[in-house]
Amino acid sequence: KRFDSRAALSGHTRFCSGGTWRCEWCECKESDTPSRAMGPSGAKTLCNACGSRFRAGHTSMPEKTEDGQFLCGDCKRAFST
């Protein structure tokens, strides 16, 4: 990618991970999330969705069934989203 100015390049490199960043909980790539969020390991360690779960009091990604549905940690009921 070409940058129009030195400032644009500087702004990009400040947040660029070289495409290697992954969410600590769900393993999604940087290109799959609009932003990175604070997690239990510090700043920018979770994707936006997992960061919302963390702020709501969750301590890890919810368990999944073999067919990919999420399990409630309390009652073990399965949900698709």
All heavy atoms as a GROMACS GRO file, in nm:
protein
  613
    1LYS      N    1   0.085  -0.118   0.000
    1LYS     CA    2   0.000   0.000   0.000
    1LYS      C    3   0.090   0.124   0.000
    1LYS      O    4   0.190   0.128   0.068
    1LYS     CB    5  -0.090  -0.002   0.124
    1LYS     CG    6  -0.183   0.116   0.132
    1LYS     CD    7  -0.277   0.104   0.251
    1LYS     CE    8  -0.365   0.226   0.253
    1LYS     NZ    9  -0.464   0.225   0.355
    2ARG      N   10   0.047   0.225  -0.074
    2ARG     CA   11   0.122   0.351  -0.079
    2ARG      C   12   0.053   0.454   0.009
    2ARG      O   13  -0.069   0.459   0.016
    2ARG     CB   14   0.129   0.401  -0.222
    2ARG     CG   15   0.212   0.310  -0.311
    2ARG     CD   16   0.229   0.374  -0.445
    2ARG     NE   17   0.296   0.501  -0.432
    2ARG     CZ   18   0.420   0.526  -0.471
    2ARG    NH1   19   0.490   0.431  -0.527
    2ARG    NH2   20   0.473   0.646  -0.456
    3PHE      N   21   0.131   0.535   0.075
    3PHE     CA   22   0.078   0.638   0.164
    3PHE      C   23   0.104   0.776   0.104
    3PHE      O   24   0.210   0.800   0.045
    3PHE     CB   25   0.139   0.626   0.303
    3PHE     CG   26   0.100   0.498   0.371
    3PHE    CD1   27   0.180   0.385   0.361
    3PHE    CD2   28  -0.018   0.489   0.442
    3PHE    CE1   29   0.143   0.267   0.422
    3PHE    CE2   30  -0.056   0.372   0.503
    3PHE     CZ   31   0.024   0.260   0.492
    4ASP      N   32   0.007   0.865   0.119
    4ASP     CA   33   0.016   0.999   0.060
    4ASP      C   34   0.116   1.089   0.132
    4ASP      O   35   0.164   1.186   0.075
    4ASP     CB   36  -0.122   1.066   0.060
    4ASP     CG   37  -0.221   0.992  -0.027
    4ASP    OD1   38  -0.177   0.928  -0.125
    4ASP    OD2   39  -0.341   0.996   0.003
    5SER      N   40   0.142   1.059   0.257
    5SER     CA   41   0.232   1.146   0.333
    5SER      C   42   0.308   1.065   0.438
    5SER      O   43   0.270   0.952   0.470
    5SER     CB   44   0.154   1.257   0.402
    5SER     OG   45   0.071   1.202   0.503
    6ARG      N   46   0.410   1.124   0.491
    6ARG     CA   47   0.488   1.061   0.598
    6ARG      C   48   0.399   1.043   0.722
    6ARG      O   49   0.409   0.943   0.792
    6ARG     CB   50   0.609   1.147   0.629
    6ARG     CG   51   0.705   1.084   0.724
    6ARG     CD   52   0.829   1.176   0.738
    6ARG     NE   53   0.937   1.103   0.793
    6ARG     CZ   54   1.031   1.042   0.724
    6ARG    NH1   55   1.031   1.048   0.593
    6ARG    NH2   56   1.128   0.978   0.785
    7ALA      N   57   0.310   1.139   0.747
    7ALA     CA   58   0.220   1.130   0.862
    7ALA      C   59   0.124   1.012   0.848
    7ALA      O   60   0.094   0.943   0.945
    7ALA     CB   61   0.142   1.260   0.878
    8ALA      N   62   0.076   0.988   0.725
    8ALA     CA   63  -0.014   0.875   0.702
    8ALA      C   64   0.058   0.743   0.729
    8ALA      O   65   0.003   0.652   0.790
    8ALA     CB   66  -0.069   0.879   0.561
    9LEU      N   67   0.182   0.732   0.682
    9LEU     CA   68   0.262   0.612   0.707
    9LEU      C   69   0.287   0.594   0.856
    9LEU      O   70   0.275   0.484   0.910
    9LEU     CB   71   0.394   0.619   0.632
    9LEU     CG   72   0.493   0.506   0.659
    9LEU    CD1   73   0.431   0.372   0.620
    9LEU    CD2   74   0.623   0.530   0.586
   10SER      N   75   0.318   0.702   0.924
   10SER     CA   76   0.343   0.698   1.068
   10SER      C   77   0.219   0.651   1.144
   10SER      O   78   0.227   0.569   1.235
   10SER     CB   79   0.388   0.834   1.118
   10SER     OG   80   0.410   0.831   1.257
   11GLY      N   81   0.102   0.702   1.105
   11GLY     CA   82  -0.023   0.661   1.169
   11GLY      C   83  -0.051   0.514   1.147
   11GLY      O   84  -0.099   0.445   1.235
   12HIS      N   85  -0.020   0.465   1.027
   12HIS     CA   86  -0.042   0.324   0.997
   12HIS      C   87   0.050   0.234   1.080
   12HIS      O   88   0.005   0.138   1.142
   12HIS     CB   89  -0.020   0.297   0.848
   12HIS     CG   90  -0.016   0.152   0.815
   12HIS    ND1   91  -0.130   0.077   0.799
   12HIS    CD2   92   0.088   0.067   0.797
   12HIS    CE1   93  -0.096  -0.048   0.772
   12HIS    NE2   94   0.035  -0.057   0.770
   13THR      N   95   0.178   0.265   1.082
   13THR     CA   96   0.274   0.180   1.152
   13THR      C   97   0.251   0.178   1.303
   13THR      O   98   0.289   0.082   1.370
   13THR     CB   99   0.419   0.221   1.123
   13THR    OG1  100   0.437   0.357   1.157
   13THR    CG2  101   0.453   0.200   0.977
   14ARG      N  102   0.187   0.281   1.355
   14ARG     CA  103   0.159   0.285   1.499
   14ARG      C  104   0.067   0.170   1.542
   14ARG      O  105   0.078   0.118   1.652
   14ARG     CB  106   0.095   0.419   1.533
   14ARG     CG  107   0.064   0.438   1.677
   14ARG     CD  108   0.015   0.578   1.703
   14ARG     NE  109  -0.031   0.589   1.840
   14ARG     CZ  110  -0.123   0.672   1.880
   14ARG    NH1  111  -0.180   0.755   1.795
   14ARG    NH2  112  -0.160   0.675   2.006
   15PHE      N  113  -0.025   0.130   1.454
   15PHE     CA  114  -0.123   0.027   1.490
   15PHE      C  115  -0.106  -0.103   1.411
   15PHE      O  116  -0.176  -0.200   1.437
   15PHE     CB  117  -0.265   0.080   1.469
   15PHE     CG  118  -0.296   0.197   1.557
   15PHE    CD1  119  -0.299   0.325   1.505
   15PHE    CD2  120  -0.319   0.180   1.692
   15PHE    CE1  121  -0.327   0.435   1.586
   15PHE    CE2  122  -0.346   0.288   1.774
   15PHE     CZ  123  -0.350   0.416   1.720
   16CYS      N  124  -0.015  -0.108   1.316
   16CYS     CA  125   0.000  -0.226   1.230
   16CYS      C  126   0.069  -0.340   1.305
   16CYS      O  127   0.169  -0.322   1.372
   16CYS     CB  128   0.082  -0.189   1.107
   16CYS     SG  129   0.101  -0.328   0.993
   17SER      N  130   0.012  -0.460   1.290
   17SER     CA  131   0.073  -0.578   1.351
   17SER      C  132   0.137  -0.667   1.246
   17SER      O  133   0.180  -0.778   1.276
   17SER     CB  134  -0.033  -0.658   1.428
   17SER     OG  135  -0.123  -0.717   1.336
   18GLY      N  136   0.137  -0.621   1.121
   18GLY     CA  137   0.193  -0.702   1.014
   18GLY      C  138   0.103  -0.818   0.976
   18GLY      O  139   0.146  -0.913   0.913
   19GLY      N  140  -0.023  -0.814   1.019
   19GLY     CA  141  -0.118  -0.920   0.987
   19GLY      C  142  -0.106  -1.042   1.077
   19GLY      O  143  -0.167  -1.145   1.049
   20THR      N  144  -0.031  -1.032   1.185
   20THR     CA  145  -0.010  -1.149   1.272
   20THR      C  146  -0.099  -1.149   1.396
   20THR      O  147  -0.105  -1.249   1.466
   20THR     CB  148   0.136  -1.156   1.318
   20THR    OG1  149   0.166  -1.035   1.391
   20THR    CG2  150   0.230  -1.168   1.200
   21TRP      N  151  -0.168  -1.037   1.424
   21TRP     CA  152  -0.249  -1.028   1.546
   21TRP      C  153  -0.368  -1.123   1.539
   21TRP      O  154  -0.432  -1.140   1.435
   21TRP     CB  155  -0.300  -0.885   1.566
   21TRP     CG  156  -0.380  -0.868   1.691
   21TRP    CD1  157  -0.333  -0.837   1.813
   21TRP    CD2  158  -0.522  -0.882   1.706
   21TRP    NE1  159  -0.436  -0.830   1.904
   21TRP    CE2  160  -0.554  -0.858   1.840
   21TRP    CE3  161  -0.625  -0.914   1.619
   21TRP    CZ2  162  -0.683  -0.865   1.889
   21TRP    CZ3  163  -0.754  -0.921   1.667
   21TRP    CH2  164  -0.782  -0.895   1.802
   22ARG      N  165  -0.400  -1.188   1.651
   22ARG     CA  166  -0.519  -1.272   1.666
   22ARG      C  167  -0.578  -1.247   1.804
   22ARG      O  168  -0.507  -1.223   1.900
   22ARG     CB  169  -0.485  -1.419   1.652
   22ARG     CG  170  -0.442  -1.457   1.512
   22ARG     CD  171  -0.480  -1.601   1.485
   22ARG     NE  172  -0.445  -1.639   1.349
   22ARG     CZ  173  -0.533  -1.645   1.251
   22ARG    NH1  174  -0.659  -1.618   1.272
   22ARG    NH2  175  -0.496  -1.681   1.130
   23CYS      N  176  -0.711  -1.255   1.813
   23CYS     CA  177  -0.781  -1.240   1.940
   23CYS      C  178  -0.740  -1.354   2.032
   23CYS      O  179  -0.735  -1.470   1.990
   23CYS     CB  180  -0.932  -1.241   1.916
   23CYS     SG  181  -1.030  -1.240   2.068
   24GLU      N  182  -0.715  -1.323   2.158
   24GLU     CA  183  -0.674  -1.427   2.254
   24GLU      C  184  -0.784  -1.528   2.284
   24GLU      O  185  -0.756  -1.640   2.324
   24GLU     CB  186  -0.631  -1.362   2.386
   24GLU     CG  187  -0.496  -1.297   2.381
   24GLU     CD  188  -0.450  -1.252   2.517
   24GLU    OE1  189  -0.525  -1.259   2.616
   24GLU    OE2  190  -0.334  -1.208   2.525
   25TRP      N  191  -0.910  -1.488   2.269
   25TRP     CA  192  -1.020  -1.578   2.304
   25TRP      C  193  -1.072  -1.655   2.183
   25TRP      O  194  -1.085  -1.776   2.188
   25TRP     CB  195  -1.135  -1.501   2.367
   25TRP     CG  196  -1.109  -1.463   2.509
   25TRP    CD1  197  -0.996  -1.479   2.583
   25TRP    CD2  198  -1.202  -1.399   2.597
   25TRP    NE1  199  -1.010  -1.428   2.708
   25TRP    CE2  200  -1.136  -1.379   2.720
   25TRP    CE3  201  -1.332  -1.355   2.583
   25TRP    CZ2  202  -1.199  -1.320   2.829
   25TRP    CZ3  203  -1.394  -1.294   2.690
   25TRP    CH2  204  -1.328  -1.278   2.812
   26CYS      N  205  -1.105  -1.588   2.074
   26CYS     CA  206  -1.170  -1.657   1.962
   26CYS      C  207  -1.077  -1.681   1.843
   26CYS      O  208  -1.116  -1.745   1.747
   26CYS     CB  209  -1.294  -1.580   1.916
   26CYS     SG  210  -1.259  -1.425   1.831
   27GLU      N  211  -0.955  -1.628   1.850
   27GLU     CA  212  -0.854  -1.648   1.746
   27GLU      C  213  -0.888  -1.582   1.612
   27GLU      O  214  -0.830  -1.618   1.510
   27GLU     CB  215  -0.827  -1.798   1.723
   27GLU     CG  216  -0.769  -1.869   1.843
   27GLU     CD  217  -0.627  -1.826   1.874
   27GLU    OE1  218  -0.548  -1.809   1.780
   27GLU    OE2  219  -0.596  -1.808   1.992
   28CYS      N  220  -0.982  -1.486   1.610
   28CYS     CA  221  -1.012  -1.418   1.483
   28CYS      C  222  -0.895  -1.329   1.445
   28CYS      O  223  -0.815  -1.288   1.529
   28CYS     CB  224  -1.141  -1.338   1.492
   28CYS     SG  225  -1.131  -1.185   1.586
   29LYS      N  226  -0.883  -1.301   1.315
   29LYS     CA  227  -0.775  -1.217   1.264
   29LYS      C  228  -0.811  -1.070   1.277
   29LYS      O  229  -0.927  -1.034   1.290
   29LYS     CB  230  -0.747  -1.251   1.119
   29LYS     CG  231  -0.693  -1.391   1.098
   29LYS     CD  232  -0.661  -1.414   0.954
   29LYS     CE  233  -0.788  -1.458   0.883
   29LYS     NZ  234  -0.769  -1.493   0.744
   30GLU      N  235  -0.710  -0.986   1.270
   30GLU     CA  236  -0.729  -0.841   1.279
   30GLU      C  237  -0.825  -0.790   1.172
   30GLU      O  238  -0.904  -0.699   1.196
   30GLU     CB  239  -0.593  -0.772   1.266
   30GLU     CG  240  -0.597  -0.624   1.287
   30GLU     CD  241  -0.458  -0.565   1.290
   30GLU    OE1  242  -0.361  -0.628   1.245
   30GLU    OE2  243  -0.446  -0.452   1.340
   31SER      N  244  -0.824  -0.852   1.054
   31SER     CA  245  -0.911  -0.809   0.945
   31SER      C  246  -1.057  -0.849   0.968
   31SER      O  247  -1.146  -0.801   0.898
   31SER     CB  248  -0.862  -0.867   0.813
   31SER     OG  249  -0.861  -1.009   0.818
   32ASP      N  250  -1.085  -0.934   1.068
   32ASP     CA  251  -1.222  -0.979   1.097
   32ASP      C  252  -1.293  -0.892   1.199
   32ASP      O  253  -1.410  -0.916   1.228
   32ASP     CB  254  -1.221  -1.123   1.149
   32ASP     CG  255  -1.167  -1.222   1.047
   32ASP    OD1  256  -1.176  -1.192   0.927
   32ASP    OD2  257  -1.115  -1.326   1.088
   33THR      N  258  -1.226  -0.796   1.259
   33THR     CA  259  -1.285  -0.714   1.365
   33THR      C  260  -1.262  -0.565   1.336
   33THR      O  261  -1.158  -0.529   1.281
   33THR     CB  262  -1.226  -0.752   1.503
   33THR    OG1  263  -1.290  -0.676   1.604
   33THR    CG2  264  -1.076  -0.732   1.510
   34PRO      N  265  -1.360  -0.481   1.372
   34PRO     CA  266  -1.342  -0.339   1.346
   34PRO      C  267  -1.239  -0.273   1.439
   34PRO      O  268  -1.182  -0.170   1.406
   34PRO     CB  269  -1.480  -0.279   1.368
   34PRO     CG  270  -1.550  -0.376   1.457
   34PRO     CD  271  -1.492  -0.511   1.424
   35SER      N  272  -1.216  -0.334   1.554
   35SER     CA  273  -1.119  -0.277   1.648
   35SER      C  274  -1.072  -0.383   1.745
   35SER      O  275  -1.131  -0.490   1.756
   35SER     CB  276  -1.181  -0.160   1.725
   35SER     OG  277  -1.289  -0.205   1.802
   36ARG      N  278  -0.964  -0.351   1.816
   36ARG     CA  279  -0.912  -0.441   1.919
   36ARG      C  280  -0.947  -0.381   2.054
   36ARG      O  281  -0.953  -0.259   2.071
   36ARG     CB  282  -0.762  -0.457   1.904
   36ARG     CG  283  -0.726  -0.529   1.776
   36ARG     CD  284  -0.579  -0.547   1.762
   36ARG     NE  285  -0.521  -0.427   1.700
   36ARG     CZ  286  -0.391  -0.409   1.683
   36ARG    NH1  287  -0.306  -0.499   1.723
   36ARG    NH2  288  -0.347  -0.300   1.627
   37ALA      N  289  -0.969  -0.468   2.154
   37ALA     CA  290  -1.017  -0.422   2.283
   37ALA      C  291  -0.931  -0.474   2.398
   37ALA      O  292  -0.856  -0.570   2.384
   37ALA     CB  293  -1.162  -0.468   2.304
   38MET      N  294  -0.948  -0.411   2.512
   38MET     CA  295  -0.881  -0.450   2.636
   38MET      C  296  -0.932  -0.588   2.680
   38MET      O  297  -1.050  -0.617   2.671
   38MET     CB  298  -0.913  -0.348   2.745
   38MET     CG  299  -0.867  -0.385   2.884
   38MET     SD  300  -0.693  -0.367   2.906
   38MET     CE  301  -0.683  -0.196   2.947
   39GLY      N  302  -0.839  -0.670   2.724
   39GLY     CA  303  -0.875  -0.802   2.775
   39GLY      C  304  -0.802  -0.830   2.904
   39GLY      O  305  -0.734  -0.743   2.959
   40PRO      N  306  -0.810  -0.953   2.955
   40PRO     CA  307  -0.744  -0.986   3.080
   40PRO      C  308  -0.592  -0.975   3.073
   40PRO      O  309  -0.527  -0.955   3.174
   40PRO     CB  310  -0.788  -1.130   3.109
   40PRO     CG  311  -0.849  -1.181   2.984
   40PRO     CD  312  -0.888  -1.064   2.900
   41SER      N  313  -0.536  -0.984   2.953
   41SER     CA  314  -0.390  -0.973   2.938
   41SER      C  315  -0.344  -0.833   2.903
   41SER      O  316  -0.225  -0.811   2.880
   41SER     CB  317  -0.343  -1.069   2.828
   41SER     OG  318  -0.374  -1.202   2.863
   42GLY      N  319  -0.437  -0.738   2.895
   42GLY     CA  320  -0.398  -0.600   2.868
   42GLY      C  321  -0.466  -0.541   2.746
   42GLY      O  322  -0.559  -0.598   2.691
   43ALA      N  323  -0.415  -0.426   2.704
   43ALA     CA  324  -0.473  -0.352   2.593
   43ALA      C  325  -0.458  -0.426   2.461
   43ALA      O  326  -0.356  -0.492   2.436
   43ALA     CB  327  -0.408  -0.215   2.583
   44LYS      N  328  -0.561  -0.416   2.378
   44LYS     CA  329  -0.561  -0.467   2.241
   44LYS      C  330  -0.531  -0.616   2.231
   44LYS      O  331  -0.463  -0.662   2.140
   44LYS     CB  332  -0.464  -0.387   2.155
   44LYS     CG  333  -0.500  -0.241   2.147
   44LYS     CD  334  -0.404  -0.164   2.062
   44LYS     CE  335  -0.440  -0.017   2.062
   44LYS     NZ  336  -0.350   0.063   1.983
   45THR      N  337  -0.582  -0.695   2.325
   45THR     CA  338  -0.559  -0.839   2.322
   45THR      C  339  -0.683  -0.917   2.278
   45THR      O  340  -0.673  -1.035   2.248
   45THR     CB  341  -0.514  -0.891   2.460
   45THR    OG1  342  -0.611  -0.854   2.558
   45THR    CG2  343  -0.379  -0.835   2.498
   46LEU      N  344  -0.800  -0.850   2.274
   46LEU     CA  345  -0.924  -0.915   2.232
   46LEU      C  346  -0.985  -0.842   2.113
   46LEU      O  347  -0.960  -0.723   2.093
   46LEU     CB  348  -1.027  -0.914   2.346
   46LEU     CG  349  -0.990  -0.987   2.475
   46LEU    CD1  350  -1.101  -0.973   2.577
   46LEU    CD2  351  -0.960  -1.133   2.448
   47CYS      N  352  -1.066  -0.914   2.035
   47CYS     CA  353  -1.140  -0.849   1.927
   47CYS      C  354  -1.254  -0.768   1.989
   47CYS      O  355  -1.279  -0.776   2.109
   47CYS     CB  356  -1.195  -0.953   1.830
   47CYS     SG  357  -1.324  -1.060   1.897
   48ASN      N  358  -1.322  -0.692   1.908
   48ASN     CA  359  -1.429  -0.606   1.956
   48ASN      C  360  -1.539  -0.687   2.028
   48ASN      O  361  -1.582  -0.650   2.137
   48ASN     CB  362  -1.488  -0.529   1.838
   48ASN     CG  363  -1.581  -0.420   1.881
   48ASN    OD1  364  -1.549  -0.343   1.970
   48ASN    ND2  365  -1.696  -0.414   1.818
   49ALA      N  366  -1.583  -0.799   1.969
   49ALA     CA  367  -1.690  -0.880   2.028
   49ALA      C  368  -1.647  -0.942   2.161
   49ALA      O  369  -1.721  -0.937   2.260
   49ALA     CB  370  -1.732  -0.989   1.930
   50CYS      N  371  -1.528  -0.999   2.166
   50CYS     CA  372  -1.480  -1.059   2.290
   50CYS      C  373  -1.453  -0.952   2.395
   50CYS      O  374  -1.472  -0.976   2.515
   50CYS     CB  375  -1.354  -1.143   2.264
   50CYS     SG  376  -1.387  -1.294   2.172
   51GLY      N  377  -1.410  -0.833   2.353
   51GLY     CA  378  -1.391  -0.723   2.446
   51GLY      C  379  -1.522  -0.683   2.512
   51GLY      O  380  -1.525  -0.652   2.631
   52SER      N  381  -1.631  -0.687   2.436
   52SER     CA  382  -1.763  -0.658   2.494
   52SER      C  383  -1.800  -0.763   2.598
   52SER      O  384  -1.854  -0.730   2.704
   52SER     CB  385  -1.870  -0.657   2.384
   52SER     OG  386  -1.849  -0.549   2.296
   53ARG      N  387  -1.772  -0.889   2.568
   53ARG     CA  388  -1.799  -0.996   2.666
   53ARG      C  389  -1.716  -0.976   2.792
   53ARG      O  390  -1.763  -0.993   2.903
   53ARG     CB  391  -1.769  -1.132   2.604
   53ARG     CG  392  -1.865  -1.174   2.498
   53ARG     CD  393  -1.831  -1.315   2.446
   53ARG     NE  394  -1.901  -1.340   2.323
   53ARG     CZ  395  -1.848  -1.330   2.201
   53ARG    NH1  396  -1.720  -1.300   2.188
   53ARG    NH2  397  -1.920  -1.352   2.095
   54PHE      N  398  -1.589  -0.940   2.774
   54PHE     CA  399  -1.499  -0.918   2.888
   54PHE      C  400  -1.550  -0.803   2.976
   54PHE      O  401  -1.555  -0.814   3.098
   54PHE     CB  402  -1.357  -0.889   2.839
   54PHE     CG  403  -1.259  -0.859   2.947
   54PHE    CD1  404  -1.219  -0.958   3.036
   54PHE    CD2  405  -1.206  -0.732   2.962
   54PHE    CE1  406  -1.128  -0.930   3.137
   54PHE    CE2  407  -1.115  -0.703   3.061
   54PHE     CZ  408  -1.077  -0.802   3.150
   55ARG      N  409  -1.591  -0.692   2.913
   55ARG     CA  410  -1.644  -0.579   2.990
   55ARG      C  411  -1.773  -0.614   3.061
   55ARG      O  412  -1.805  -0.556   3.164
   55ARG     CB  413  -1.665  -0.458   2.897
   55ARG     CG  414  -1.536  -0.392   2.856
   55ARG     CD  415  -1.559  -0.261   2.781
   55ARG     NE  416  -1.641  -0.274   2.661
   55ARG     CZ  417  -1.598  -0.313   2.542
   55ARG    NH1  418  -1.470  -0.346   2.526
   55ARG    NH2  419  -1.678  -0.320   2.439
   56ALA      N  420  -1.848  -0.712   3.009
   56ALA     CA  421  -1.973  -0.755   3.072
   56ALA      C  422  -1.948  -0.851   3.188
   56ALA      O  423  -2.042  -0.895   3.254
   56ALA     CB  424  -2.064  -0.822   2.969
   57GLY      N  425  -1.821  -0.887   3.212
   57GLY     CA  426  -1.788  -0.970   3.327
   57GLY      C  427  -1.746  -1.112   3.297
   57GLY      O  428  -1.713  -1.188   3.387
   58HIS      N  429  -1.745  -1.150   3.170
   58HIS     CA  430  -1.702  -1.286   3.134
   58HIS      C  431  -1.550  -1.297   3.150
   58HIS      O  432  -1.478  -1.200   3.134
   58HIS     CB  433  -1.744  -1.319   2.991
   58HIS     CG  434  -1.891  -1.319   2.971
   58HIS    ND1  435  -1.970  -1.429   2.991
   58HIS    CD2  436  -1.976  -1.219   2.936
   58HIS    CE1  437  -2.096  -1.398   2.968
   58HIS    NE2  438  -2.103  -1.270   2.934
   59THR      N  439  -1.504  -1.417   3.179
   59THR     CA  440  -1.360  -1.436   3.200
   59THR      C  441  -1.295  -1.518   3.089
   59THR      O  442  -1.174  -1.536   3.090
   59THR     CB  443  -1.335  -1.506   3.335
   59THR    OG1  444  -1.407  -1.629   3.336
   59THR    CG2  445  -1.379  -1.417   3.449
   60SER      N  446  -1.374  -1.567   2.994
   60SER     CA  447  -1.318  -1.640   2.880
   60SER      C  448  -1.426  -1.653   2.773
   60SER      O  449  -1.543  -1.622   2.797
   60SER     CB  450  -1.270  -1.779   2.921
   60SER     OG  451  -1.378  -1.859   2.961
   61MET      N  452  -1.386  -1.702   2.658
   61MET     CA  453  -1.479  -1.727   2.549
   61MET      C  454  -1.572  -1.839   2.590
   61MET      O  455  -1.530  -1.935   2.656
   61MET     CB  456  -1.398  -1.768   2.425
   61MET     CG  457  -1.478  -1.786   2.302
   61MET     SD  458  -1.537  -1.628   2.242
   61MET     CE  459  -1.624  -1.681   2.097
   62PRO      N  460  -1.702  -1.831   2.555
   62PRO     CA  461  -1.794  -1.939   2.593
   62PRO      C  462  -1.758  -2.071   2.524
   62PRO      O  463  -1.700  -2.072   2.416
   62PRO     CB  464  -1.931  -1.889   2.546
   62PRO     CG  465  -1.905  -1.777   2.454
   62PRO     CD  466  -1.769  -1.725   2.482
   63GLU      N  467  -1.792  -2.180   2.589
   63GLU     CA  468  -1.768  -2.313   2.532
   63GLU      C  469  -1.854  -2.331   2.408
   63GLU      O  470  -1.959  -2.270   2.395
   63GLU     CB  471  -1.805  -2.422   2.632
   63GLU     CG  472  -1.721  -2.428   2.755
   63GLU     CD  473  -1.770  -2.538   2.848
   63GLU    OE1  474  -1.775  -2.655   2.803
   63GLU    OE2  475  -1.805  -2.506   2.962
   64LYS      N  476  -1.810  -2.421   2.318
   64LYS     CA  477  -1.886  -2.451   2.197
   64LYS      C  478  -1.915  -2.600   2.189
   64LYS      O  479  -1.836  -2.682   2.237
   64LYS     CB  480  -1.809  -2.410   2.072
   64LYS     CG  481  -1.808  -2.263   2.044
   64LYS     CD  482  -1.746  -2.239   1.908
   64LYS     CE  483  -1.753  -2.093   1.870
   64LYS     NZ  484  -1.696  -2.072   1.736
   65THR      N  485  -2.029  -2.633   2.126
   65THR     CA  486  -2.062  -2.772   2.100
   65THR      C  487  -1.988  -2.817   1.974
   65THR      O  488  -1.925  -2.736   1.906
   65THR     CB  489  -2.214  -2.789   2.078
   65THR    OG1  490  -2.251  -2.713   1.961
   65THR    CG2  491  -2.293  -2.742   2.198
   66GLU      N  492  -1.998  -2.946   1.941
   66GLU     CA  493  -1.932  -2.998   1.822
   66GLU      C  494  -1.984  -2.933   1.694
   66GLU      O  495  -1.911  -2.921   1.596
   66GLU     CB  496  -1.950  -3.149   1.814
   66GLU     CG  497  -1.870  -3.224   1.919
   66GLU     CD  498  -1.892  -3.374   1.910
   66GLU    OE1  499  -1.947  -3.421   1.809
   66GLU    OE2  500  -1.852  -3.442   2.005
   67ASP      N  501  -2.111  -2.891   1.693
   67ASP     CA  502  -2.168  -2.829   1.574
   67ASP      C  503  -2.152  -2.676   1.574
   67ASP      O  504  -2.212  -2.606   1.493
   67ASP     CB  505  -2.314  -2.869   1.553
   67ASP     CG  506  -2.404  -2.830   1.669
   67ASP    OD1  507  -2.354  -2.796   1.777
   67ASP    OD2  508  -2.528  -2.834   1.651
   68GLY      N  509  -2.072  -2.622   1.666
   68GLY     CA  510  -2.038  -2.480   1.666
   68GLY      C  511  -2.130  -2.388   1.743
   68GLY      O  512  -2.114  -2.267   1.740
   69GLN      N  513  -2.228  -2.443   1.817
   69GLN     CA  514  -2.316  -2.358   1.896
   69GLN      C  515  -2.250  -2.326   2.030
   69GLN      O  516  -2.170  -2.403   2.081
   69GLN     CB  517  -2.450  -2.426   1.919
   69GLN     CG  518  -2.533  -2.438   1.793
   69GLN     CD  519  -2.675  -2.477   1.825
   69GLN    OE1  520  -2.700  -2.560   1.912
   69GLN    NE2  521  -2.770  -2.418   1.754
   70PHE      N  522  -2.284  -2.209   2.086
   70PHE     CA  523  -2.228  -2.167   2.214
   70PHE      C  524  -2.309  -2.225   2.329
   70PHE      O  525  -2.431  -2.234   2.322
   70PHE     CB  526  -2.228  -2.014   2.224
   70PHE     CG  527  -2.140  -1.948   2.124
   70PHE    CD1  528  -2.191  -1.890   2.011
   70PHE    CD2  529  -2.002  -1.946   2.144
   70PHE    CE1  530  -2.108  -1.830   1.918
   70PHE    CE2  531  -1.918  -1.886   2.052
   70PHE     CZ  532  -1.972  -1.829   1.938
   71LEU      N  533  -2.241  -2.264   2.437
   71LEU     CA  534  -2.307  -2.320   2.555
   71LEU      C  535  -2.312  -2.217   2.667
   71LEU      O  536  -2.213  -2.150   2.695
   71LEU     CB  537  -2.232  -2.442   2.606
   71LEU     CG  538  -2.240  -2.568   2.523
   71LEU    CD1  539  -2.151  -2.676   2.583
   71LEU    CD2  540  -2.382  -2.617   2.515
   72CYS      N  541  -2.427  -2.208   2.733
   72CYS     CA  542  -2.440  -2.125   2.852
   72CYS      C  543  -2.356  -2.189   2.962
   72CYS      O  544  -2.364  -2.311   2.984
   72CYS     CB  545  -2.586  -2.115   2.894
   72CYS     SG  546  -2.610  -2.036   3.055
   73GLY      N  547  -2.275  -2.109   3.030
   73GLY     CA  548  -2.190  -2.162   3.136
   73GLY      C  549  -2.265  -2.213   3.257
   73GLY      O  550  -2.215  -2.297   3.331
   74ASP      N  551  -2.389  -2.166   3.276
   74ASP     CA  552  -2.469  -2.206   3.392
   74ASP      C  553  -2.559  -2.325   3.363
   74ASP      O  554  -2.556  -2.424   3.435
   74ASP     CB  555  -2.552  -2.088   3.444
   74ASP     CG  556  -2.465  -1.974   3.491
   74ASP    OD1  557  -2.357  -2.001   3.548
   74ASP    OD2  558  -2.504  -1.858   3.469
   75CYS      N  559  -2.641  -2.315   3.258
   75CYS     CA  560  -2.741  -2.421   3.233
   75CYS      C  561  -2.702  -2.515   3.120
   75CYS      O  562  -2.770  -2.613   3.095
   75CYS     CB  563  -2.876  -2.358   3.202
   75CYS     SG  564  -2.884  -2.270   3.044
   76LYS      N  565  -2.593  -2.484   3.047
   76LYS     CA  566  -2.542  -2.565   2.936
   76LYS      C  567  -2.637  -2.569   2.816
   76LYS      O  568  -2.626  -2.657   2.732
   76LYS     CB  569  -2.507  -2.707   2.981
   76LYS     CG  570  -2.403  -2.712   3.090
   76LYS     CD  571  -2.274  -2.652   3.046
   76LYS     CE  572  -2.170  -2.660   3.156
   76LYS     NZ  573  -2.055  -2.577   3.131
   77ARG      N  574  -2.729  -2.474   2.806
   77ARG     CA  575  -2.817  -2.464   2.690
   77ARG      C  576  -2.738  -2.409   2.571
   77ARG      O  577  -2.654  -2.321   2.589
   77ARG     CB  578  -2.935  -2.373   2.723
   77ARG     CG  579  -3.035  -2.359   2.613
   77ARG     CD  580  -3.154  -2.278   2.659
   77ARG     NE  581  -3.231  -2.237   2.543
   77ARG     CZ  582  -3.319  -2.140   2.542
   77ARG    NH1  583  -3.341  -2.070   2.652
   77ARG    NH2  584  -3.384  -2.109   2.433
   78ALA      N  585  -2.763  -2.461   2.450
   78ALA     CA  586  -2.688  -2.420   2.332
   78ALA      C  587  -2.758  -2.307   2.257
   78ALA      O  588  -2.881  -2.305   2.246
   78ALA     CB  589  -2.670  -2.540   2.239
   79PHE      N  590  -2.678  -2.212   2.206
   79PHE     CA  591  -2.728  -2.098   2.130
   79PHE      C  592  -2.643  -2.083   2.004
   79PHE      O  593  -2.523  -2.109   2.007
   79PHE     CB  594  -2.717  -1.969   2.212
   79PHE     CG  595  -2.804  -1.968   2.333
   79PHE    CD1  596  -2.756  -2.016   2.455
   79PHE    CD2  597  -2.934  -1.921   2.327
   79PHE    CE1  598  -2.836  -2.016   2.568
   79PHE    CE2  599  -3.013  -1.920   2.440
   79PHE     CZ  600  -2.965  -1.967   2.561
   80SER      N  601  -2.705  -2.036   1.896
   80SER     CA  602  -2.630  -2.020   1.770
   80SER      C  603  -2.549  -1.891   1.768
   80SER      O  604  -2.451  -1.881   1.695
   80SER     CB  605  -2.725  -2.023   1.651
   80SER     OG  606  -2.821  -1.921   1.661
   81THR      N  607  -2.589  -1.788   1.846
   81THR     CA  608  -2.514  -1.664   1.847
   81THR      C  609  -2.481  -1.622   1.989
   81THR      O  610  -2.541  -1.667   2.083
   81THR     CB  611  -2.592  -1.548   1.781
   81THR    OG1  612  -2.714  -1.531   1.849
   81THR    CG2  613  -2.614  -1.578   1.635
   0.00000   0.00000   0.00000
